[in-house]
Amino acid sequence: MRIIRAPSIGLAHEQVIRMILEKGWVLQTEDAEATVEFEEVALQVDTPLAEPMTSPHSRFQQKFVEQYAKDLLHGSHASFEYDYHGRLFDWGERLVTGGQPVHIDQIAYIVDKLKTSPVSRRAIAITWNPVIDEKLDDCPCLQLVQCVLRHGMLSMRVVFRSNDMLTAAGANMYALVQLQKSIAGQLGVPCGTYTHISLVPHIYYLRDVHDIEPFCGKGTLIHPVREVCRACGRCDQAKSV
């Protein structure tokens, strides 16, 4: 596992994109998508509320990530196969226990657990529901959220089974840090570190080729692997590979 430490989630986002583009390998997914993939990575951000919280190179800027965070925290009227708000705040779709439908607010559980036992290691929330997700084409990437209280601060660790680090991770991190901030506020403590673990980080280098160029800076900021440069073809570096 590679570890990236950064003072903000925006800078962590830039660093992991550079790592994948320069050191990754090309792989076609089971959905026939062309990706450049890398080994598992942990992004540890010491001050998750520090600026920049979004990279200026990302096309998803403040207005977009704020709405994404709002949807995660409060829900959305849009229709999806799943959404993280439902999985975190109302887990248990299609499940029944004792003759009653299952509805579990896992975030309320985290807050209550840490209020009653501040040293607990059990303040976790999961998203995976085998009854649904084993049959979904588009199943949750975020799998687990853990919160711990240490040294008077609330730290959050999240685990993604798979993560589109170019176009999704920036919004993912922003929204989850807002969740961390919300939980910390309910506990009356400041935010500690935010750790974002991706077990299979990747970039869709053909589908999202236009999103790569701002991060790459026409080869002045990043020197991508040959296949990515060939797919882009927008600078002298690309023409020389």
DOKELO-314889 format. One record per residue (C-alpha): x, y, z; residue number from 1. Coordinates in steps of 0.25 Angstrom, whole numbers, plus 5000, padded with zeros to 4 digits. Layout:
BEGIN
<px = X, py = Y, pz = Z, pos = NUM>
...
REM end
This chain:
BEGIN
<px = 5000, py = 5000, pz = 5000, pos = 1>
<px = 5005, py = 5014, pz = 4996, pos = 2>
<px = 5002, py = 5025, pz = 5006, pos = 3>
<px = 5001, py = 5040, pz = 5003, pos = 4>
<px = 5001, py = 5050, pz = 5014, pos = 5>
<px = 4996, py = 5064, pz = 5010, pos = 6>
<px = 4991, py = 5076, pz = 5018, pos = 7>
<px = 4977, py = 5077, pz = 5010, pos = 8>
<px = 4968, py = 5068, pz = 5002, pos = 9>
<px = 4970, py = 5077, pz = 4990, pos = 10>
<px = 4985, py = 5074, pz = 4990, pos = 11>
<px = 4984, py = 5060, pz = 4993, pos = 12>
<px = 4975, py = 5058, pz = 4981, pos = 13>
<px = 4985, py = 5064, pz = 4972, pos = 14>
<px = 4996, py = 5055, pz = 4978, pos = 15>
<px = 4989, py = 5042, pz = 4976, pos = 16>
<px = 4985, py = 5046, pz = 4961, pos = 17>
<px = 5000, py = 5048, pz = 4958, pos = 18>
<px = 5004, py = 5035, pz = 4965, pos = 19>
<px = 4993, py = 5027, pz = 4957, pos = 20>
<px = 4996, py = 5034, pz = 4943, pos = 21>
<px = 5011, py = 5033, pz = 4945, pos = 22>
<px = 5013, py = 5019, pz = 4951, pos = 23>
<px = 5000, py = 5011, pz = 4948, pos = 24>
<px = 4997, py = 5001, pz = 4938, pos = 25>
<px = 4986, py = 4999, pz = 4927, pos = 26>
<px = 4975, py = 4990, pz = 4930, pos = 27>
<px = 4961, py = 4988, pz = 4923, pos = 28>
<px = 4950, py = 4986, pz = 4933, pos = 29>
<px = 4939, py = 4975, pz = 4933, pos = 30>
<px = 4930, py = 4986, pz = 4927, pos = 31>
<px = 4940, py = 4988, pz = 4916, pos = 32>
<px = 4945, py = 5002, pz = 4921, pos = 33>
<px = 4959, py = 5006, pz = 4918, pos = 34>
<px = 4966, py = 5009, pz = 4931, pos = 35>
<px = 4980, py = 5012, pz = 4937, pos = 36>
<px = 4980, py = 5005, pz = 4951, pos = 37>
<px = 4989, py = 5005, pz = 4963, pos = 38>
<px = 4992, py = 4998, pz = 4976, pos = 39>
<px = 4984, py = 5001, pz = 4988, pos = 40>
<px = 4986, py = 5015, pz = 4994, pos = 41>
<px = 4983, py = 5022, pz = 5007, pos = 42>
<px = 4982, py = 5038, pz = 5006, pos = 43>
<px = 4984, py = 5043, pz = 5020, pos = 44>
<px = 4980, py = 5058, pz = 5022, pos = 45>
<px = 4984, py = 5064, pz = 5035, pos = 46>
<px = 4975, py = 5077, pz = 5033, pos = 47>
<px = 4963, py = 5072, pz = 5025, pos = 48>
<px = 4956, py = 5086, pz = 5026, pos = 49>
<px = 4968, py = 5093, pz = 5021, pos = 50>
<px = 4968, py = 5100, pz = 5007, pos = 51>
<px = 4969, py = 5096, pz = 4996, pos = 52>
<px = 4958, py = 5086, pz = 4998, pos = 53>
<px = 4956, py = 5084, pz = 4983, pos = 54>
<px = 4968, py = 5084, pz = 4973, pos = 55>
<px = 4967, py = 5096, pz = 4963, pos = 56>
<px = 4970, py = 5086, pz = 4952, pos = 57>
<px = 4957, py = 5078, pz = 4955, pos = 58>
<px = 4945, py = 5082, pz = 4947, pos = 59>
<px = 4936, py = 5079, pz = 4959, pos = 60>
<px = 4938, py = 5092, pz = 4967, pos = 61>
<px = 4931, py = 5098, pz = 4980, pos = 62>
<px = 4917, py = 5098, pz = 4975, pos = 63>
<px = 4917, py = 5084, pz = 4970, pos = 64>
<px = 4924, py = 5078, pz = 4982, pos = 65>
<px = 4915, py = 5086, pz = 4992, pos = 66>
<px = 4902, py = 5080, pz = 4985, pos = 67>
<px = 4909, py = 5066, pz = 4986, pos = 68>
<px = 4911, py = 5067, pz = 5000, pos = 69>
<px = 4897, py = 5073, pz = 5003, pos = 70>
<px = 4892, py = 5060, pz = 4996, pos = 71>
<px = 4900, py = 5051, pz = 5004, pos = 72>
<px = 4896, py = 5058, pz = 5017, pos = 73>
<px = 4882, py = 5061, pz = 5015, pos = 74>
<px = 4877, py = 5052, pz = 5003, pos = 75>
<px = 4873, py = 5055, pz = 4989, pos = 76>
<px = 4860, py = 5054, pz = 4981, pos = 77>
<px = 4868, py = 5048, pz = 4969, pos = 78>
<px = 4866, py = 5033, pz = 4966, pos = 79>
<px = 4879, py = 5024, pz = 4966, pos = 80>
<px = 4881, py = 5009, pz = 4968, pos = 81>
<px = 4887, py = 5013, pz = 4982, pos = 82>
<px = 4891, py = 5026, pz = 4989, pos = 83>
<px = 4901, py = 5028, pz = 5000, pos = 84>
<px = 4891, py = 5036, pz = 5008, pos = 85>
<px = 4882, py = 5024, pz = 5009, pos = 86>
<px = 4893, py = 5014, pz = 5011, pos = 87>
<px = 4898, py = 5022, pz = 5023, pos = 88>
<px = 4885, py = 5028, pz = 5029, pos = 89>
<px = 4875, py = 5017, pz = 5026, pos = 90>
<px = 4882, py = 5004, pz = 5023, pos = 91>
<px = 4875, py = 4991, pz = 5022, pos = 92>
<px = 4867, py = 4992, pz = 5009, pos = 93>
<px = 4859, py = 4979, pz = 5006, pos = 94>
<px = 4863, py = 4973, pz = 5019, pos = 95>
<px = 4853, py = 4969, pz = 5030, pos = 96>
<px = 4856, py = 4965, pz = 5044, pos = 97>
<px = 4845, py = 4961, pz = 5054, pos = 98>
<px = 4835, py = 4963, pz = 5043, pos = 99>
<px = 4838, py = 4978, pz = 5042, pos = 100>
<px = 4846, py = 4985, pz = 5031, pos = 101>
<px = 4860, py = 4989, pz = 5035, pos = 102>
<px = 4864, py = 5004, pz = 5036, pos = 103>
<px = 4877, py = 5007, pz = 5042, pos = 104>
<px = 4882, py = 5021, pz = 5044, pos = 105>
<px = 4897, py = 5017, pz = 5045, pos = 106>
<px = 4902, py = 5031, pz = 5047, pos = 107>
<px = 4893, py = 5033, pz = 5059, pos = 108>
<px = 4899, py = 5020, pz = 5064, pos = 109>
<px = 4913, py = 5026, pz = 5062, pos = 110>
<px = 4909, py = 5038, pz = 5070, pos = 111>
<px = 4902, py = 5030, pz = 5081, pos = 112>
<px = 4914, py = 5020, pz = 5082, pos = 113>
<px = 4924, py = 5031, pz = 5083, pos = 114>
<px = 4916, py = 5039, pz = 5093, pos = 115>
<px = 4915, py = 5026, pz = 5102, pos = 116>
<px = 4928, py = 5021, pz = 5100, pos = 117>
<px = 4938, py = 5031, pz = 5095, pos = 118>
<px = 4950, py = 5021, pz = 5093, pos = 119>
<px = 4941, py = 5011, pz = 5085, pos = 120>
<px = 4947, py = 5005, pz = 5072, pos = 121>
<px = 4933, py = 5001, pz = 5068, pos = 122>
<px = 4927, py = 5014, pz = 5063, pos = 123>
<px = 4926, py = 5009, pz = 5048, pos = 124>
<px = 4916, py = 5009, pz = 5037, pos = 125>
<px = 4915, py = 5000, pz = 5025, pos = 126>
<px = 4909, py = 5002, pz = 5011, pos = 127>
<px = 4909, py = 4988, pz = 5005, pos = 128>
<px = 4896, py = 4980, pz = 5005, pos = 129>
<px = 4898, py = 4966, pz = 4999, pos = 130>
<px = 4883, py = 4965, pz = 4996, pos = 131>
<px = 4884, py = 4976, pz = 4986, pos = 132>
<px = 4898, py = 4979, pz = 4983, pos = 133>
<px = 4902, py = 4965, pz = 4978, pos = 134>
<px = 4893, py = 4967, pz = 4966, pos = 135>
<px = 4895, py = 4982, pz = 4963, pos = 136>
<px = 4903, py = 4986, pz = 4951, pos = 137>
<px = 4906, py = 4999, pz = 4959, pos = 138>
<px = 4909, py = 4996, pz = 4973, pos = 139>
<px = 4915, py = 5004, pz = 4984, pos = 140>
<px = 4929, py = 5008, pz = 4984, pos = 141>
<px = 4930, py = 5013, pz = 4998, pos = 142>
<px = 4929, py = 5001, pz = 5007, pos = 143>
<px = 4932, py = 5006, pz = 5021, pos = 144>
<px = 4933, py = 5018, pz = 5030, pos = 145>
<px = 4940, py = 5018, pz = 5044, pos = 146>
<px = 4940, py = 5029, pz = 5054, pos = 147>
<px = 4950, py = 5030, pz = 5066, pos = 148>
<px = 4951, py = 5040, pz = 5077, pos = 149>
<px = 4966, py = 5042, pz = 5081, pos = 150>
<px = 4973, py = 5054, pz = 5087, pos = 151>
<px = 4960, py = 5061, pz = 5088, pos = 152>
<px = 4958, py = 5061, pz = 5073, pos = 153>
<px = 4949, py = 5052, pz = 5063, pos = 154>
<px = 4957, py = 5045, pz = 5052, pos = 155>
<px = 4950, py = 5038, pz = 5041, pos = 156>
<px = 4955, py = 5026, pz = 5032, pos = 157>
<px = 4948, py = 5022, pz = 5020, pos = 158>
<px = 4950, py = 5010, pz = 5011, pos = 159>
<px = 4946, py = 5009, pz = 4996, pos = 160>
<px = 4946, py = 4996, pz = 4989, pos = 161>
<px = 4949, py = 5003, pz = 4976, pos = 162>
<px = 4950, py = 5018, pz = 4974, pos = 163>
<px = 4950, py = 5027, pz = 4961, pos = 164>
<px = 4961, py = 5036, pz = 4966, pos = 165>
<px = 4960, py = 5046, pz = 4955, pos = 166>
<px = 4946, py = 5050, pz = 4954, pos = 167>
<px = 4939, py = 5044, pz = 4967, pos = 168>
<px = 4949, py = 5044, pz = 4978, pos = 169>
<px = 4950, py = 5059, pz = 4980, pos = 170>
<px = 4935, py = 5060, pz = 4982, pos = 171>
<px = 4935, py = 5047, pz = 4990, pos = 172>
<px = 4946, py = 5053, pz = 5000, pos = 173>
<px = 4939, py = 5067, pz = 5001, pos = 174>
<px = 4925, py = 5061, pz = 5005, pos = 175>
<px = 4931, py = 5051, pz = 5014, pos = 176>
<px = 4939, py = 5062, pz = 5021, pos = 177>
<px = 4926, py = 5069, pz = 5023, pos = 178>
<px = 4920, py = 5057, pz = 5029, pos = 179>
<px = 4932, py = 5057, pz = 5038, pos = 180>
<px = 4930, py = 5071, pz = 5042, pos = 181>
<px = 4915, py = 5068, pz = 5045, pos = 182>
<px = 4918, py = 5057, pz = 5054, pos = 183>
<px = 4929, py = 5065, pz = 5061, pos = 184>
<px = 4920, py = 5076, pz = 5063, pos = 185>
<px = 4909, py = 5067, pz = 5069, pos = 186>
<px = 4920, py = 5062, pz = 5079, pos = 187>
<px = 4925, py = 5076, pz = 5082, pos = 188>
<px = 4940, py = 5073, pz = 5077, pos = 189>
<px = 4948, py = 5078, pz = 5065, pos = 190>
<px = 4952, py = 5069, pz = 5053, pos = 191>
<px = 4965, py = 5061, pz = 5054, pos = 192>
<px = 4971, py = 5054, pz = 5042, pos = 193>
<px = 4963, py = 5049, pz = 5030, pos = 194>
<px = 4969, py = 5036, pz = 5024, pos = 195>
<px = 4963, py = 5032, pz = 5010, pos = 196>
<px = 4967, py = 5017, pz = 5006, pos = 197>
<px = 4965, py = 5012, pz = 4992, pos = 198>
<px = 4967, py = 4997, pz = 4990, pos = 199>
<px = 4967, py = 4999, pz = 4975, pos = 200>
<px = 4969, py = 5013, pz = 4971, pos = 201>
<px = 4968, py = 5016, pz = 4956, pos = 202>
<px = 4966, py = 5026, pz = 4945, pos = 203>
<px = 4957, py = 5025, pz = 4932, pos = 204>
<px = 4967, py = 5030, pz = 4923, pos = 205>
<px = 4959, py = 5029, pz = 4910, pos = 206>
<px = 4946, py = 5033, pz = 4916, pos = 207>
<px = 4951, py = 5045, pz = 4924, pos = 208>
<px = 4963, py = 5049, pz = 4915, pos = 209>
<px = 4958, py = 5064, pz = 4915, pos = 210>
<px = 4959, py = 5063, pz = 4931, pos = 211>
<px = 4973, py = 5058, pz = 4931, pos = 212>
<px = 4979, py = 5070, pz = 4923, pos = 213>
<px = 4977, py = 5081, pz = 4934, pos = 214>
<px = 4984, py = 5072, pz = 4944, pos = 215>
<px = 4995, py = 5068, pz = 4934, pos = 216>
<px = 4998, py = 5083, pz = 4929, pos = 217>
<px = 5002, py = 5078, pz = 4915, pos = 218>
<px = 5013, py = 5069, pz = 4921, pos = 219>
<px = 5019, py = 5080, pz = 4930, pos = 220>
<px = 5012, py = 5075, pz = 4943, pos = 221>
<px = 5011, py = 5060, pz = 4941, pos = 222>
<px = 5018, py = 5051, pz = 4931, pos = 223>
<px = 5007, py = 5040, pz = 4929, pos = 224>
<px = 5009, py = 5026, pz = 4925, pos = 225>
<px = 5010, py = 5024, pz = 4909, pos = 226>
<px = 4996, py = 5019, pz = 4907, pos = 227>
<px = 4990, py = 5031, pz = 4914, pos = 228>
<px = 4999, py = 5041, pz = 4906, pos = 229>
<px = 4995, py = 5034, pz = 4893, pos = 230>
<px = 4980, py = 5035, pz = 4896, pos = 231>
<px = 4981, py = 5050, pz = 4899, pos = 232>
<px = 4991, py = 5054, pz = 4888, pos = 233>
<px = 4990, py = 5069, pz = 4892, pos = 234>
<px = 5004, py = 5072, pz = 4894, pos = 235>
<px = 5018, py = 5070, pz = 4889, pos = 236>
<px = 5021, py = 5060, pz = 4900, pos = 237>
<px = 5009, py = 5052, pz = 4895, pos = 238>
<px = 5014, py = 5053, pz = 4880, pos = 239>
<px = 5028, py = 5047, pz = 4885, pos = 240>
<px = 5023, py = 5034, pz = 4891, pos = 241>
REM end
